[in-house]
Amino acid sequence: MPATTVTASQTSASGKIPVRKITVADTNAALREGWADFMAMRGDIMFAALLYPLIGLVAATAIVGGPLVPLLFPIIAGVGLLGPVAAIGFYELARRREQGLESNWSHFLDVRKRPAADDIAAVAGLLLLIFALWLAAAGVLYVAFSGLRVPESQAYVWYAPHSLGDFLTRLFTTPGGWALIVVGNLVGLAFAALVLAISVASLPMLVDCDVSASEAVSTSWRAARANPGVLFRWGVIVAALLVLGSIPFFIGLAVVLPWLGYSTWHLYTKLVDRSAIRARCE
């Protein structure tokens, strides 16, 4: 394990779990360590099976067409919002490997046996709620920017695309379409930043230690506030890898998602002063 450069540590008289300020070198080390975990424990073969429901949902949305088509891209983008939930099993495997325990696929679902399993479910539920809100926001934005003026009444009505091609044509050839792209990406960035801030340390911490969901989310939020620039760069890397893994047909996600899952575990170990909570860890 390469040495981690810790520039500062935040402590609190109120008993809050200390978080650290990290550097770009730490995020690079986390990616290297995550890749080493991936090569040792793989993950692509089994995780490929988990991708089939996503592929089927996206394909069905594209084929059915009509009112569902505008949700195609928000669903694809939502992979990043649900990534931390999908990676929970990889956090468990990384934890077991770190402790020298057996860490094969028979232990992937052992996270349900962790002392904080109920709190893990609570945070996962929060991320699912955020994903649902993102889809709702995407729908509202589409309605707002896809209005057509009806000559008889001079009123605006919502335009329902007839096919994926029809939707793409309006998206890239109309002022409303370009406005939707710009505003939609900004709103999506806000959702992504929120998910990163509340999950980057919380879910790995709950897998690692018996803490409450509120304490884990609070610690993750403080870690994000202490490292805005470094975690922004981390978010860009994650987004870029997810895009690359999604081309074509999401096949690359079978490698990208396990790698990012393992890497996020190692990033958590650098963001949080685990010595302060070691007594609560198994």
C-alpha positions as semicolon CSV with decimal commas, in nm:
position;residue;x (nm);y (nm);z (nm)
1;M;0,000;0,000;0,000
2;P;0,158;0,335;-0,098
3;A;0,200;0,603;0,168
4;T;-0,083;0,850;0,198
5;T;-0,007;1,220;0,224
6;V;-0,229;1,374;0,488
7;T;-0,199;1,750;0,504
8;A;-0,443;1,816;0,785
9;S;-0,698;1,651;1,012
10;Q;-1,018;1,805;1,137
11;T;-1,119;1,718;1,489
12;S;-1,415;1,822;1,697
13;A;-1,472;1,847;2,067
14;S;-1,826;1,724;2,006
15;G;-1,697;1,378;1,914
16;K;-1,742;1,399;1,539
17;I;-1,537;1,149;1,339
18;P;-1,224;1,334;1,212
19;V;-1,180;1,377;0,836
20;R;-0,862;1,447;0,647
21;K;-0,751;1,680;0,372
22;I;-0,606;1,473;0,091
23;T;-0,419;1,544;-0,230
24;V;-0,441;1,439;-0,594
25;A;-0,170;1,184;-0,515
26;D;-0,412;1,016;-0,277
27;T;-0,685;0,983;-0,539
28;N;-0,432;0,842;-0,786
29;A;-0,319;0,594;-0,521
30;A;-0,682;0,497;-0,455
31;L;-0,731;0,420;-0,826
32;R;-0,412;0,210;-0,833
33;E;-0,512;0,020;-0,520
34;G;-0,863;-0,030;-0,655
35;W;-0,722;-0,172;-0,977
36;A;-0,503;-0,410;-0,776
37;D;-0,813;-0,529;-0,591
38;F;-0,998;-0,573;-0,921
39;M;-0,717;-0,782;-1,068
40;A;-0,702;-0,993;-0,753
41;M;-1,077;-1,041;-0,706
42;R;-1,205;-0,947;-1,053
43;G;-1,573;-0,864;-1,054
44;D;-1,642;-0,817;-1,421
45;I;-1,786;-1,161;-1,490
46;M;-2,040;-1,163;-1,208
47;F;-2,119;-0,794;-1,233
48;A;-2,203;-0,837;-1,601
49;A;-2,516;-1,022;-1,490
50;L;-2,624;-0,718;-1,290
51;L;-2,603;-0,502;-1,602
52;Y;-2,868;-0,694;-1,795
53;P;-3,165;-0,529;-1,617
54;L;-3,017;-0,186;-1,691
55;I;-2,954;-0,273;-2,055
56;G;-3,307;-0,409;-2,084
57;L;-3,459;-0,098;-1,927
58;V;-3,271;0,136;-2,159
59;A;-3,349;-0,077;-2,465
60;A;-3,716;-0,095;-2,375
61;T;-3,732;0,280;-2,326
62;A;-3,574;0,339;-2,666
63;I;-3,793;0,084;-2,845
64;V;-4,126;0,179;-2,689
65;G;-4,069;0,544;-2,776
66;G;-4,337;0,805;-2,716
67;P;-4,345;0,980;-2,379
68;L;-4,072;0,755;-2,231
69;V;-3,801;0,860;-2,477
70;P;-3,707;1,186;-2,296
71;L;-3,619;0,974;-1,990
72;L;-3,369;0,762;-2,185
73;F;-3,069;0,987;-2,124
74;P;-3,158;1,069;-1,761
75;I;-3,174;0,694;-1,692
76;I;-2,832;0,643;-1,850
77;A;-2,688;0,938;-1,658
78;G;-2,847;0,802;-1,341
79;V;-2,600;0,512;-1,345
80;G;-2,357;0,740;-1,164
81;L;-2,616;0,829;-0,899
82;L;-2,685;0,464;-0,821
83;G;-2,322;0,354;-0,855
84;P;-2,249;0,377;-0,480
85;V;-2,542;0,144;-0,409
86;A;-2,424;-0,110;-0,668
87;A;-2,072;-0,094;-0,521
88;I;-2,164;-0,191;-0,164
89;G;-2,063;-0,552;-0,222
90;F;-1,725;-0,441;-0,353
91;Y;-1,666;-0,236;-0,038
92;E;-1,720;-0,556;0,160
93;L;-1,475;-0,752;-0,055
94;A;-1,215;-0,476;-0,026
95;R;-1,261;-0,468;0,353
96;R;-1,213;-0,844;0,378
97;R;-0,905;-0,839;0,157
98;E;-0,757;-0,555;0,365
99;Q;-0,802;-0,766;0,680
100;G;-0,654;-1,075;0,520
101;L;-0,987;-1,259;0,516
102;E;-1,118;-1,481;0,240
103;S;-1,263;-1,246;-0,022
104;N;-1,422;-1,440;-0,305
105;W;-1,765;-1,408;-0,458
106;S;-1,929;-1,614;-0,187
107;H;-1,875;-1,310;0,036
108;F;-2,014;-1,047;-0,202
109;L;-2,348;-1,031;-0,020
110;D;-2,198;-1,066;0,327
111;V;-2,254;-0,694;0,367
112;R;-2,604;-0,783;0,484
113;K;-2,441;-0,938;0,792
114;R;-2,256;-0,622;0,890
115;P;-2,365;-0,456;1,218
116;A;-2,476;-0,141;1,033
117;A;-2,679;-0,328;0,768
118;D;-2,998;-0,136;0,848
119;D;-2,814;0,196;0,820
120;I;-2,662;0,085;0,490
121;A;-3,014;0,021;0,364
122;A;-3,121;0,366;0,485
123;V;-2,844;0,544;0,292
124;A;-2,909;0,328;-0,014
125;G;-3,275;0,428;0,009
126;L;-3,173;0,793;0,024
127;L;-2,971;0,754;-0,296
128;L;-3,265;0,580;-0,466
129;L;-3,485;0,873;-0,364
130;I;-3,235;1,117;-0,513
131;F;-3,235;0,913;-0,835
132;A;-3,616;0,933;-0,847
133;L;-3,601;1,309;-0,790
134;W;-3,348;1,338;-1,073
135;L;-3,586;1,159;-1,312
136;A;-3,870;1,384;-1,197
137;A;-3,654;1,693;-1,250
138;A;-3,555;1,571;-1,596
139;G;-3,922;1,526;-1,684
140;V;-4,010;1,874;-1,561
141;L;-3,724;2,026;-1,760
142;Y;-3,834;1,847;-2,075
143;V;-4,187;1,975;-2,039
144;A;-4,055;2,327;-1,973
145;F;-3,832;2,336;-2,281
146;S;-4,034;2,132;-2,530
147;G;-4,340;2,353;-2,561
148;L;-4,502;2,402;-2,900
149;R;-4,716;2,703;-2,982
150;V;-5,062;2,607;-3,103
151;P;-5,156;2,860;-3,376
152;E;-5,527;2,858;-3,295
153;S;-5,486;2,952;-2,930
154;Q;-5,127;3,079;-2,922
155;A;-5,083;2,852;-2,618
156;Y;-4,792;2,622;-2,546
157;V;-4,847;2,247;-2,523
158;W;-4,608;1,966;-2,435
159;Y;-4,453;1,790;-2,734
160;A;-4,441;1,408;-2,710
161;P;-4,176;1,259;-2,943
162;H;-4,285;0,976;-3,173
163;S;-3,949;0,797;-3,173
164;L;-3,592;0,824;-3,053
165;G;-3,490;0,980;-3,384
166;D;-3,766;1,238;-3,357
167;F;-3,654;1,324;-3,005
168;L;-3,287;1,360;-3,105
169;T;-3,380;1,579;-3,402
170;R;-3,572;1,822;-3,183
171;L;-3,303;1,807;-2,913
172;F;-3,019;1,914;-3,143
173;T;-3,199;2,135;-3,395
174;T;-3,422;2,361;-3,184
175;P;-3,343;2,639;-2,937
176;G;-3,551;2,461;-2,674
177;G;-3,351;2,145;-2,728
178;W;-3,018;2,320;-2,676
179;A;-3,156;2,499;-2,370
180;L;-3,262;2,159;-2,236
181;I;-2,911;2,022;-2,290
182;V;-2,745;2,311;-2,107
183;V;-2,988;2,338;-1,817
184;G;-3,027;1,960;-1,789
185;N;-2,652;1,911;-1,760
186;L;-2,626;2,181;-1,493
187;V;-2,907;2,025;-1,291
188;G;-2,754;1,681;-1,338
189;L;-2,420;1,816;-1,215
190;A;-2,589;1,941;-0,898
191;F;-2,745;1,600;-0,835
192;A;-2,412;1,427;-0,900
193;A;-2,230;1,660;-0,660
194;L;-2,492;1,592;-0,392
195;V;-2,461;1,214;-0,430
196;L;-2,081;1,232;-0,425
197;A;-2,079;1,444;-0,110
198;I;-2,311;1,221;0,089
199;S;-2,187;0,881;-0,035
200;V;-1,813;0,901;-0,098
201;A;-1,735;0,804;0,261
202;S;-2,072;0,711;0,415
203;L;-2,140;0,372;0,255
204;P;-1,780;0,245;0,287
205;M;-1,781;0,363;0,649
206;L;-2,103;0,177;0,725
207;V;-1,956;-0,138;0,572
208;D;-1,643;-0,084;0,779
209;C;-1,788;0,025;1,113
210;D;-2,097;0,012;1,331
211;V;-2,202;0,377;1,308
212;S;-2,538;0,537;1,239
213;A;-2,651;0,644;0,892
214;S;-2,672;1,008;1,001
215;E;-2,319;1,002;1,142
216;A;-2,181;0,838;0,829
217;V;-2,353;1,086;0,595
218;S;-2,243;1,379;0,812
219;T;-1,882;1,257;0,805
220;S;-1,893;1,212;0,428
221;W;-2,035;1,562;0,386
222;R;-1,759;1,713;0,603
223;A;-1,495;1,518;0,410
224;A;-1,631;1,658;0,083
225;R;-1,631;2,014;0,221
226;A;-1,272;1,970;0,339
227;N;-1,159;1,854;-0,008
228;P;-1,373;2,031;-0,270
229;G;-1,108;2,056;-0,541
230;V;-0,972;1,704;-0,503
231;L;-1,319;1,547;-0,493
232;F;-1,432;1,755;-0,791
233;R;-1,144;1,600;-0,983
234;W;-1,246;1,259;-0,850
235;G;-1,602;1,317;-0,970
236;V;-1,476;1,412;-1,318
237;I;-1,268;1,093;-1,333
238;V;-1,565;0,884;-1,222
239;A;-1,794;1,047;-1,480
240;A;-1,538;0,999;-1,759
241;L;-1,488;0,632;-1,673
242;L;-1,864;0,574;-1,658
243;V;-1,908;0,732;-2,002
244;L;-1,629;0,519;-2,146
245;G;-1,772;0,209;-1,980
246;S;-2,114;0,278;-2,129
247;I;-1,986;0,268;-2,488
248;P;-2,104;0,047;-2,640
249;F;-2,407;-0,108;-2,471
250;F;-2,271;-0,062;-2,117
251;I;-2,038;-0,363;-2,151
252;G;-1,740;-0,172;-2,015
253;L;-1,928;-0,103;-1,691
254;A;-1,857;-0,463;-1,593
255;V;-1,497;-0,350;-1,543
256;V;-1,546;0,017;-1,455
257;L;-1,799;-0,024;-1,173
258;P;-1,603;-0,288;-0,975
259;W;-1,283;-0,087;-1,022
260;L;-1,449;0,231;-0,898
261;G;-1,609;0,040;-0,611
262;Y;-1,275;-0,089;-0,488
263;S;-1,113;0,250;-0,548
264;T;-1,381;0,431;-0,349
265;W;-1,309;0,203;-0,055
266;H;-0,944;0,308;-0,063
267;L;-1,042;0,673;-0,103
268;Y;-1,256;0,640;0,210
269;T;-0,958;0,506;0,406
270;K;-0,769;0,821;0,313
271;L;-1,053;1,065;0,377
272;V;-1,149;0,942;0,725
273;D;-0,930;0,900;1,031
274;R;-1,021;0,538;1,098
275;S;-0,808;0,523;1,412
276;A;-1,070;0,742;1,580
277;I;-1,342;0,483;1,519
278;R;-1,134;0,164;1,533
279;A;-1,299;0,059;1,860
280;R;-1,634;0,042;1,675
281;C;-1,498;-0,166;1,387
282;E;-1,493;-0,539;1,380
